[in-house]
Amino acid sequence: MPLSFTVRRATHFLRSYGGTDQVFFPNRQAIIRLVGAVLAEQNDEWAEGRRYLSLDILTKSRLTPQPTQQEDTPLQLSA
């Protein structure tokens, strides 16, 4: 969701509510925490969408038993 759409929607809500004299946040720190949480969530969603291998595939690959490595014994050459 683009930021401009979010701002327009919030502005429309405030205008239709009857004014901006209502207090939605108790202080500036509350606004900063909310905006930070929203931005962190958007970043996580963006990163998940851009990931080459999804977390499901990575989890399944870790659960699949890996074959054990055999000791390399030198082959004897016959003359």
Secondary structure, 3 states (H helix, E strand, C coil): CCHHHHHHHHHHHHHHHCCCCCCCCCCHHHHHHHHHHHHHHHHHHHHHHHCCCCHHHHHHHHHCCCCCCCCCCCCCCCC
